[in-house]
Every structure is written in C-alpha cells, then in structure tokens.
Amino acid sequence: MKTTGKLIPLLSLFLMLTAGNTAAALDLTEVTTKLSSVFSSLTGDNEGTTAYRSLLIPSGGRAESLGSAYTGLSDDISYLEYNPAASSLMEQTETAIFHNAWISDSAMETIAATARINNAGFGAGVKCFYVPFSEYNAFGERVAGSYYTETTAILNASYNFLAGYYFKGIAVGANVKGVWRGVPDYTDNDTDAIISGSGLAQSGLALAGDAGILLRFNAGKFYASRDPNLRIGMNLLNAGAAFTGFGSTTGVKLDDPLPTSAAFGVSYRPVKPLLFTTEFRQPFNLQNITEYQLWSAGAGISVRITDFFGVLAGFLLKGGNPRISIGSEFEILEKVQMNVNYTLDLTSSANPVNHISLSAKIKLGDNGRAEKQKLIDAYYNEGLESFSKGDFSAAISSWQEVIKLDKLYDPAREGIRSAQNQLQLFQRIRDAQFLN
C-alpha cells in the first residue's frame, strides 16, 4: 500500500506532462480556429483595456485546477486571490509556494501564509509576474536585456460573525494590495546607451482592495460531518487606482483602470469524495462604468480517490479563449500537500510547457482547535450521561464548562435549559406536596 501511495503522485505528474506533449504533437490549428470562431462573440470591445493584467493570472494550484471557480469554495490558501473572507474559516495554518509557467516565457511565482485565531483569520502573500525584456538595435544586436515585472503584495484579515453550532456564521474579509510595475531602462536609438531612469518613467504603482463574504450551510448532505457541505461566496476584486510617470518630467498621472470585477460562486459536496464548484464573474471599469467587459463563468469538479490523492478538472469560459484544466493533489508527507495542474487554451495548445503550474502547501497545525473540540465533546457527553441518570445539577455543571470553551455551542445551551426546567418541575412538585 505504501508503494502505491508513492507511485500515484509520480503517475499524476507523468499524465500532466503527457497531456501537454499530446497537445503539442497534434496539429490543432484547425480546431483552435473553429473554437476562436465559436467563442469570438464573447470578446467585448473593451477587452484588454485595463492595466496590471497580472492580477488576472492565477498563481496556480487547486484553484486553477477547478477552472478558477473558487469564490464559493476557497478552502485553502488560494483564497487570497478569490475570497478574502475565507481566512477566518481555514482549518489549518498554512504556508505555500506556487509556480505557474505562463505564455511567452513568462511565469508567476507566489509565496503566501495564513493563520486563524478562533473566528479571526489573517493572511499575507507576495506574487511576482515576470517576462523577459530584450532590446535590439537596427543591426539585430542585443543592446539591453532584463525583465518586465509586476509584483503584488497582499495583506488579509477576516472574521466569522455569529458562528455557532447550527448557524455557521457570516464570514467577512478584506485584502489590501499594492502592485509595483517594473519596466527596465531602455536605450538611446542613436548611441545604443541605456538611458538611466527611462524605465522608471513607465513604471507604475497600483493601490487596490478586495472584499468578500462566505456563507456555509448543510443541504442535500449524504454523509456524516460537522463541516457544512454547501458554500456560497461573493467578492469584489481589485477595486482601486493605478499611477504612472514616476521620475518623468511630466509628473505622476492616473494610469489605465485596474481589472476590477465582482463574482458570485457556489460549491457543493453531496458525498464526501465528490465536490462541485461554479462561478459567475462580471468585470467593470471604475473610471468609466459604461466601458465594461463581458462576463465570464467557470465550473470545476474534484474527486477524492484516497485520503492522500485526488483528481480535479475545470472549465473556464472567458472571452474568446476557453480554458480546460486538469490537475491532481496528493500528500507526499503528512503535512505537505502538492498540486500539479495543466491548463489547455488557445494560447498554450501549441506549447506543452506553458500553463503547467505546481504548488506545495505546508500545514502547520490548527492552533489547538481540534484538542479544544475534543474537550468540548467530552464535557458535553458527560452532561448527557448525568442528564440520563437524573442528576440534572451535574449535567448543568458539565454543560456550563462547554459554554466556557465555546459560548455559541447551542446544544449545551439547550441542555442547560432542559435540565433547569426539570429541576424547576421537581421543585414545584415538592412544593405542592409540602402544601398538602
């Protein structure tokens, strides 16, 4: 069994790479041309008019495997890009690294961390998108070489309000973002000498924020678990402004609008190994609300094969370039979870190296929440046993210990009221016997 557990992740990685090589080996020109024609009507007139497009590039991992339909799920550290409310619901403290090989030799590198204290969640991350920048003179000689970069820093905070045993609360959260666009210095056309500060004049800074809400319920649930199986989420992403012209003689000015959007997503787990997600997203322009872009939608499915291995697939319909993703996640150590994902779209179908993403998450524990829950269960069961024996005072005492640990543990409160009613009833009976 241990040997099989080691072979499955290796087989998964092989299948991802094989899928990419197969796409490259086939001549997909005719297929992609037809797809472009079919979905061309979904490309709006204002497509590509926003700045800081790296904000639309996923870091990779579990979220991308599910077709980026993650607003209504957000059950791992990828929530930073989809729903900032989810940090208050994380089961584990996590740190993670992501690598996403994008198109034209570009890539996205990400490092992130998140933690939760009771009903409050916190997170932070840094994303860096980069693409080679080379400049050649009239004779075809390379005279400058560097990287164009967009680096995003994210700070997150959230809180799960009114969380209890039956109603799981309303999780609300926000991100604060700063994005620096780094343009390298370029050369003088006559001398081929690099002009100091020329890149800074085209570099820029964006300040933005995200907001999110996440609700959890039980509905159509065919397995036993305390975790709700239905999640509904909404978000507002990249609301802010960008500025450019630092170091230029004309001064700093407002840049093109950021890729702001709002989304609504749902995730549903009918049975424990099976998960469905779906999402609808509407971009809009904060500088000119009439110049909006067309909607996009995605859907994903996850199937847990064993406790340590699962497969995922997703479809994202966005403009004239639909994307199909397939991935797997597996544990290589007790606390380390890996994800391998391959995304096929009209830009990467001829190059299998593009759109391969890898992620590694390290789970660092739950800050004692599991041990606390065990203690709550022990006190609650102790109260049930006392109640069944008619020792209502002892039952109340046990359930009060539960309330000290969790003020919103509804079954303990109900038990206390029931035991108090029993004590009052016996007191009335004794009083009536005394009067007679």
Secondary structure as GFF3:
##gff-version 3
##sequence-region A 1 436
A	DSSP	alpha_helix	2	25	.	.	.	ID=ss1
A	DSSP	alpha_helix	29	39	.	.	.	ID=ss2
A	DSSP	three_ten_helix	40	42	.	.	.	ID=ss3
A	DSSP	three_ten_helix	53	56	.	.	.	ID=ss4
A	DSSP	alpha_helix	61	65	.	.	.	ID=ss5
A	DSSP	three_ten_helix	77	81	.	.	.	ID=ss6
A	DSSP	three_ten_helix	84	89	.	.	.	ID=ss7
A	DSSP	beta_strand	94	101	.	.	.	ID=ss8
A	DSSP	beta_strand	107	117	.	.	.	ID=ss9
A	DSSP	beta_strand	120	136	.	.	.	ID=ss10
A	DSSP	beta_strand	142	161	.	.	.	ID=ss11
A	DSSP	beta_strand	170	182	.	.	.	ID=ss12
A	DSSP	alpha_helix	198	202	.	.	.	ID=ss13
A	DSSP	beta_strand	204	217	.	.	.	ID=ss14
A	DSSP	beta_strand	230	244	.	.	.	ID=ss15
A	DSSP	beta_strand	253	254	.	.	.	ID=ss16
A	DSSP	beta_strand	261	268	.	.	.	ID=ss17
A	DSSP	beta_strand	274	283	.	.	.	ID=ss18
A	DSSP	beta_strand	296	306	.	.	.	ID=ss19
A	DSSP	beta_strand	309	318	.	.	.	ID=ss20
A	DSSP	beta_strand	323	333	.	.	.	ID=ss21
A	DSSP	beta_strand	336	344	.	.	.	ID=ss22
A	DSSP	beta_strand	356	363	.	.	.	ID=ss23
A	DSSP	alpha_helix	369	388	.	.	.	ID=ss24
A	DSSP	alpha_helix	392	405	.	.	.	ID=ss25
A	DSSP	alpha_helix	410	435	.	.	.	ID=ss26
###
